[in-house]
Amino acid sequence: MAVEARIRELGSRHQSLDQQIQEEMRRPAADNDRLKDLKRQKLRLKEEMESLRERMH
């Protein structure tokens, strides 16, 4: 159960990062360094979620 809770937590953070990315992209002068950092963080979370899911099965 703790693993499922961790996956949900990571999913929530992943969604939050996605929103931040969308907001940054809507800005007239988007900060490319910030976008790269947010996307990198989002990818790390996705990889961690996938890894946890694989361990559950």
The first five atom37 places (N, CA, C, CB, O) and aatype in JSON, in Angstrom:
{
  "aatype": [12, 0, 19, 6, 0, 1, 9, 1, 6, 10, 7, 15, 1, 8, 5, 15, 10, 3, 5, 5, 9, 5, 6, 6, 12, 1, 1, 14, 0, 0, 3, 2, 3, 1, 10, 11, 3, 10, 11, 1, 5, 11, 10, 1, 10, 11, 6, 6, 12, 6, 15, 10, 1, 6, 1, 12, 8],
  "atom_mask": [
    [1, 1, 1, 1, 1],
    [1, 1, 1, 1, 1],
    [1, 1, 1, 1, 1],
    [1, 1, 1, 1, 1],
    [1, 1, 1, 1, 1],
    [1, 1, 1, 1, 1],
    [1, 1, 1, 1, 1],
    [1, 1, 1, 1, 1],
    [1, 1, 1, 1, 1],
    [1, 1, 1, 1, 1],
    [1, 1, 1, 0, 1],
    [1, 1, 1, 1, 1],
    [1, 1, 1, 1, 1],
    [1, 1, 1, 1, 1],
    [1, 1, 1, 1, 1],
    [1, 1, 1, 1, 1],
    [1, 1, 1, 1, 1],
    [1, 1, 1, 1, 1],
    [1, 1, 1, 1, 1],
    [1, 1, 1, 1, 1],
    [1, 1, 1, 1, 1],
    [1, 1, 1, 1, 1],
    [1, 1, 1, 1, 1],
    [1, 1, 1, 1, 1],
    [1, 1, 1, 1, 1],
    [1, 1, 1, 1, 1],
    [1, 1, 1, 1, 1],
    [1, 1, 1, 1, 1],
    [1, 1, 1, 1, 1],
    [1, 1, 1, 1, 1],
    [1, 1, 1, 1, 1],
    [1, 1, 1, 1, 1],
    [1, 1, 1, 1, 1],
    [1, 1, 1, 1, 1],
    [1, 1, 1, 1, 1],
    [1, 1, 1, 1, 1],
    [1, 1, 1, 1, 1],
    [1, 1, 1, 1, 1],
    [1, 1, 1, 1, 1],
    [1, 1, 1, 1, 1],
    [1, 1, 1, 1, 1],
    [1, 1, 1, 1, 1],
    [1, 1, 1, 1, 1],
    [1, 1, 1, 1, 1],
    [1, 1, 1, 1, 1],
    [1, 1, 1, 1, 1],
    [1, 1, 1, 1, 1],
    [1, 1, 1, 1, 1],
    [1, 1, 1, 1, 1],
    [1, 1, 1, 1, 1],
    [1, 1, 1, 1, 1],
    [1, 1, 1, 1, 1],
    [1, 1, 1, 1, 1],
    [1, 1, 1, 1, 1],
    [1, 1, 1, 1, 1],
    [1, 1, 1, 1, 1],
    [1, 1, 1, 1, 1]
  ],
  "atom_positions": [
    [[0.81, -1.19, 0.0], [0.0, 0.0, 0.0], [0.86, 1.26, 0.0], [-0.93, -0.01, 1.2], [0.49, 2.25, -0.64]],
    [[1.96, 1.25, 0.68], [2.81, 2.44, 0.75], [3.32, 2.8, -0.65], [3.99, 2.2, 1.71], [3.48, 3.98, -0.97]],
    [[3.58, 1.79, -1.46], [4.07, 2.03, -2.82], [2.98, 2.73, -3.63], [4.49, 0.71, -3.5], [3.27, 3.66, -4.39]],
    [[1.73, 2.29, -3.48], [0.63, 2.91, -4.22], [0.46, 4.37, -3.8], [-0.68, 2.14, -3.98], [0.21, 5.23, -4.64]],
    [[0.61, 4.64, -2.52], [0.51, 6.02, -2.03], [1.63, 6.87, -2.61], [0.56, 6.06, -0.48], [1.42, 8.03, -2.98]],
    [[2.82, 6.31, -2.69], [3.96, 7.03, -3.26], [3.71, 7.34, -4.74], [5.26, 6.21, -3.1], [4.02, 8.43, -5.21]],
    [[3.15, 6.36, -5.46], [2.85, 6.57, -6.87], [1.82, 7.68, -7.04], [2.34, 5.27, -7.52], [1.95, 8.52, -7.93]],
    [[0.8, 7.69, -6.18], [-0.21, 8.76, -6.24], [0.41, 10.12, -5.95], [-1.36, 8.49, -5.23], [0.1, 11.11, -6.62]],
    [[1.3, 10.17, -4.97], [1.98, 11.43, -4.62], [2.82, 11.92, -5.81], [2.88, 11.23, -3.38], [2.77, 13.09, -6.16]],
    [[3.56, 11.01, -6.41], [4.39, 11.37, -7.56], [3.52, 11.81, -8.73], [5.27, 10.18, -7.98], [3.87, 12.74, -9.46]],
    [[2.38, 11.15, -8.91], [1.46, 11.51, -9.98], [0.92, 12.93, -9.79], [0.0, 0.0, 0.0], [0.77, 13.68, -10.75]],
    [[0.64, 13.27, -8.55], [0.16, 14.61, -8.24], [1.23, 15.65, -8.55], [-0.27, 14.7, -6.77], [0.94, 16.69, -9.14]],
    [[2.45, 15.36, -8.15], [3.56, 16.29, -8.43], [3.81, 16.4, -9.94], [4.84, 15.82, -7.72], [4.11, 17.48, -10.45]],
    [[3.68, 15.26, -10.64], [3.85, 15.22, -12.09], [2.81, 16.13, -12.76], [3.72, 13.76, -12.62], [3.14, 16.9, -13.66]],
    [[1.58, 16.05, -12.31], [0.5, 16.88, -12.85], [0.76, 18.36, -12.56], [-0.85, 16.44, -12.27], [0.52, 19.22, -13.41]],
    [[1.23, 18.65, -11.36], [1.54, 20.03, -10.99], [2.65, 20.6, -11.9], [1.98, 20.1, -9.5], [2.56, 21.74, -12.34]],
    [[3.67, 19.8, -12.16], [4.74, 20.24, -13.05], [4.2, 20.49, -14.45], [5.88, 19.21, -13.08], [4.61, 21.44, -15.12]],
    [[3.29, 19.63, -14.9], [2.7, 19.8, -16.22], [1.98, 21.14, -16.3], [1.74, 18.65, -16.53], [2.08, 21.85, -17.31]],
    [[1.26, 21.5, -15.26], [0.56, 22.78, -15.22], [1.56, 23.94, -15.25], [-0.33, 22.88, -13.96], [1.35, 24.93, -15.95]],
    [[2.63, 23.81, -14.5], [3.65, 24.86, -14.49], [4.28, 25.03, -15.87], [4.74, 24.55, -13.45], [4.56, 26.15, -16.31]],
    [[4.5, 23.92, -16.55], [5.07, 23.96, -17.9], [4.11, 24.68, -18.84], [5.37, 22.53, -18.43], [4.53, 25.55, -19.62]],
    [[2.84, 24.33, -18.77], [1.84, 24.97, -19.62], [1.77, 26.47, -19.36], [0.47, 24.33, -19.4], [1.68, 27.27, -20.29]],
    [[1.8, 26.85, -18.09], [1.76, 28.27, -17.73], [2.99, 29.01, -18.28], [1.68, 28.44, -16.2], [2.87, 30.11, -18.82]],
    [[4.14, 28.4, -18.13], [5.37, 29.03, -18.62], [5.33, 29.19, -20.14], [6.61, 28.2, -18.2], [5.78, 30.2, -20.67]],
    [[4.79, 28.19, -20.84], [4.73, 28.25, -22.3], [3.75, 29.32, -22.79], [4.34, 26.88, -22.85], [3.89, 29.82, -23.9]],
    [[2.77, 29.66, -21.98], [1.8, 30.69, -22.35], [2.37, 32.11, -22.2], [0.54, 30.55, -21.51], [1.84, 33.06, -22.77]],
    [[3.43, 32.22, -21.43], [4.03, 33.55, -21.22], [4.62, 34.06, -22.53], [5.12, 33.51, -20.11], [5.16, 33.29, -23.32]],
    [[4.51, 35.36, -22.77], [5.06, 35.93, -24.02], [6.56, 35.66, -24.18], [4.81, 37.43, -24.05], [7.02, 35.39, -25.29]],
    [[7.3, 35.73, -23.11], [8.74, 35.48, -23.17], [9.07, 34.32, -22.23], [9.56, 36.77, -22.78], [9.63, 34.52, -21.15]],
    [[8.72, 33.13, -22.66], [8.95, 31.94, -21.83], [10.44, 31.78, -21.51], [8.42, 30.67, -22.54], [11.3, 32.03, -22.36]],
    [[10.72, 31.37, -20.29], [12.09, 31.14, -19.84], [12.48, 29.71, -20.22], [12.23, 31.38, -18.28], [12.04, 28.75, -19.59]],
    [[13.29, 29.59, -21.26], [13.66, 28.25, -21.76], [14.41, 27.42, -20.73], [14.5, 28.39, -23.0], [14.24, 26.21, -20.68]],
    [[15.24, 28.05, -19.92], [15.97, 27.31, -18.88], [15.0, 26.74, -17.86], [17.01, 28.21, -18.19], [15.14, 25.59, -17.43]],
    [[14.02, 27.54, -17.47], [13.0, 27.07, -16.52], [12.2, 25.93, -17.14], [12.05, 28.23, -16.11], [11.92, 24.93, -16.48]],
    [[11.83, 26.07, -18.41], [11.08, 25.01, -19.09], [11.87, 23.7, -19.11], [10.72, 25.42, -20.52], [11.33, 22.64, -18.83]],
    [[13.16, 23.79, -19.43], [14.0, 22.59, -19.45], [14.04, 21.93, -18.08], [15.42, 22.94, -19.91], [13.94, 20.71, -17.97]],
    [[14.19, 22.75, -17.04], [14.26, 22.23, -15.68], [12.94, 21.56, -15.29], [14.6, 23.35, -14.7], [12.95, 20.47, -14.71]],
    [[11.83, 22.19, -15.58], [10.52, 21.62, -15.25], [10.29, 20.31, -15.99], [9.4, 22.63, -15.58], [9.8, 19.34, -15.41]],
    [[10.65, 20.28, -17.26], [10.47, 19.06, -18.06], [11.37, 17.94, -17.55], [10.77, 19.34, -19.54], [10.98, 16.78, -17.54]],
    [[12.57, 18.29, -17.13], [13.5, 17.3, -16.59], [12.93, 16.7, -15.29], [14.89, 17.94, -16.33], [12.98, 15.49, -15.08]],
    [[12.4, 17.57, -14.44], [11.79, 17.11, -13.19], [10.6, 16.19, -13.47], [11.35, 18.3, -12.32], [10.43, 15.16, -12.82]],
    [[9.79, 16.59, -14.44], [8.6, 15.81, -14.79], [9.01, 14.43, -15.3], [7.76, 16.55, -15.87], [8.39, 13.43, -14.94]],
    [[10.04, 14.37, -16.13], [10.52, 13.1, -16.64], [11.04, 12.2, -15.52], [11.62, 13.33, -17.69], [10.78, 11.0, -15.5]],
    [[11.78, 12.79, -14.57], [12.28, 12.01, -13.43], [11.14, 11.39, -12.65], [13.13, 12.89, -12.51], [11.2, 10.22, -12.25]],
    [[10.09, 12.17, -12.42], [8.93, 11.66, -11.68], [8.27, 10.52, -12.45], [7.91, 12.79, -11.42], [7.89, 9.5, -11.86]],
    [[8.12, 10.69, -13.75], [7.5, 9.65, -14.58], [8.32, 8.36, -14.5], [7.38, 10.12, -16.04], [7.76, 7.27, -14.35]],
    [[9.63, 8.49, -14.61], [10.5, 7.3, -14.55], [10.39, 6.62, -13.2], [11.96, 7.69, -14.82], [10.37, 5.39, -13.12]],
    [[10.32, 7.4, -12.12], [10.2, 6.82, -10.79], [8.85, 6.11, -10.63], [10.35, 7.91, -9.71], [8.79, 5.03, -10.05]],
    [[7.79, 6.71, -11.15], [6.48, 6.07, -11.07], [6.48, 4.74, -11.83], [5.38, 7.0, -11.63], [5.97, 3.74, -11.34]],
    [[7.06, 4.74, -13.03], [7.13, 3.52, -13.83], [7.94, 2.44, -13.12], [7.73, 3.82, -15.2], [7.58, 1.26, -13.15]],
    [[9.03, 2.84, -12.5], [9.87, 1.89, -11.78], [9.1, 1.27, -10.61], [11.13, 2.59, -11.27], [9.17, 0.06, -10.39]],
    [[8.37, 2.09, -9.88], [7.57, 1.58, -8.76], [6.47, 0.65, -9.24], [6.97, 2.74, -7.98], [6.21, -0.38, -8.62]],
    [[5.84, 1.0, -10.34], [4.77, 0.14, -10.89], [5.34, -1.21, -11.3], [4.09, 0.83, -12.09], [4.7, -2.24, -11.08]],
    [[6.52, -1.22, -11.9], [7.14, -2.47, -12.32], [7.44, -3.36, -11.11], [8.42, -2.2, -13.11], [7.28, -4.58, -11.18]],
    [[7.87, -2.76, -10.01], [8.18, -3.55, -8.82], [6.94, -4.17, -8.2], [8.89, -2.68, -7.79], [7.01, -5.2, -7.54]],
    [[5.79, -3.52, -8.42], [4.54, -4.03, -7.85], [4.07, -5.28, -8.57], [3.45, -2.95, -7.91], [3.34, -6.09, -7.99]],
    [[4.49, -5.45, -9.84], [3.99, -6.58, -10.64], [4.97, -7.67, -10.75], [3.62, -6.15, -11.99], [4.69, -8.68, -11.39]]
  ]
}
